[in-house]
Amino acid sequence: MRHEEDAGNDFGLLFDTEESKYTAKRRCRKLIQSELEKNGLEADTIEQEVETVSISNDVDDPEDTSESIDGHVTVDETDTDENHAVRMEEMLRKLEIENDVYQRVFLVTLESEETLSGRYPVVSGKLPACLVFLPQLAAEEQAEELACWLNANNVDGAILERLQMPHPELHVVWTRKTRTRSESQVAEATEMMPIKYLAACYDRAVAEIRQLERTSSESNGTEVARRCAKLAVTYAGTYLTNPQAIQIEQDSIAVSPPQPNPHHDLFNLMMAAVGYRTIGTASVGFFEALVEEHRNDLDPLFSPVLKELFETVCQLSLHQPSVVSSCFGVLDFITRHSPLACVLTKSNFWLPPAVTVPQLFGAVLHQPPQGTAYEDATLLGRLLGLTCIPRPLRQSEFFLTPSQQSQAEMDAMTASLRQQFSSLTDALHRVLRNLLRSPETKTDALKWVVNCMRDNVGRKQVRWVVKLSSVGCAPASHQVNYKFSNLSRQMTTITVDSGIGFSL
């Protein structure tokens, strides 16, 4: 383990073995000088602070002509105040903590494998088993004679280089020597999908905050971890808004991977993370932070996600209970957040389009859509249409050969379907309740309900189910689910903003 030593005397562990300690000292001093300049200190104060860094007597500085007392370089005999040296050591310690937190969260580094295997983090446990080395940024830092540490000045460049890497697996470095190397750790460090990588970075930042708050008194590390979480959310929003801003570099030697689809990746991540069985996972916090960070510009972020959700729902069947649960989990998450629910109710997947009828002299007459359009062209209608009731002139999907099935088999299938419908109606009830409770979406939700009932009014004139398609009404399954979603469980009369009461 790393003992509590003077950070200013420990330069040899922080750099490559072939590099002299004096060069390492000079780079650390320059890095600290840049930090002091960023904090707005005057030039004389910066010079006084930087020159107080002490190094051990085995460092040979050919340009240093000052006297040596007790093996430490001093600039001025009159400068005997130790406060400057203490402050410099504290600043160096903060920079090292900052570097360690960035490495643990983003799984990247500017240090070589030899350097990483020879030291331990200052606080909060060990470094991850493997990191991705960033050669371009490391070369830039060395060219400017800066210490190869991640800090607030270069972390943006580090994130961009990592996201644009075509083959991060070729730059993996190990932080400790081990005989067995985990493939899962390599896969986590070399994740190629930017959205999934940034979501994982957010989760690691949240875990880092909890760990530091519980075990360490270093407030600097907690602040850096919070900054990491914000950076992950900011870059995710930028990438979703403008996918062209982050493009994977094309490799002329190896075959480069295809450019990812960020909205498709976000949808798959939401399906995996916000299902009802995993609603408490940390990834939900990433989506909530994404909504909060970009609440004024959510349409370009989540409109493609709604399209992905609608296309998935169009292919749904009760034979896929896990996919149904995940779809309702995504929809429940959307409707629980008012800004996101507004994106849903203003989208093309909320109300069916009006029917246009050509008239004489180029005129167009707009008529209300048929009742079937609410099941076919709306997201909520598609979910209401999930049923075990056979379609007209079609065979049942669940009881294919009733005459050849035993009573026990039919009873088991019936019990399973009843359980699925219980979950289905509860989920529909939650979604509609979320929409009706929000002042921003209540009117749009009621408009869907009223228009759906109005355009399906022809059902009361139909005696035979087979005739439903001829009058343009939604099938019985749609109306059964609509009835049993139990909107009246919460309220019997809802007043629209205009003051009109609508009885459920």
Secondary structure, DSSP 8 states (H G I E B T S, - for coil): ------GGG-GGGSS-TTS-HHHHHHHHHHHHHHHHHHTT--HHHHHHHHTT----TT---TT--S-EETTEE-S-TT---THHHHHHHHHHHHHHHHHHHHHHHH-EESS-HHHHTT---SSSS---SEEEE-HHHHHHHHHTT--S---TTTHHHHHHHHHT-S-GGGGEEESS--S---HHHHHHHT---HHHHHHHHHHHHHHHHHHHHHH---HHHHHHHHHHHHHHHHHHHHHHH-GGGS-----SSS-------HHHHHHHHHHHHSSGGGTTSTHHHHHHHHHHHTTTS-HHHHHHHHHHHHHHHHT--TT-HHHHHHHHHHHHHHHHSHHHHHHHHTSTTTS---EEEE-GGG-EEEE---THHHHHS-HHHHHHT--SS--TT---SS-S-GGGS-HHHHHHHHHHHHHHHHHHHHHHHHHHHHHHHSTTTHHHHHHHHHHHHHHTGGGGG---GGGHHHHT---HHHHHHHHHT-GGGT-SEEE-TTS-EEE-
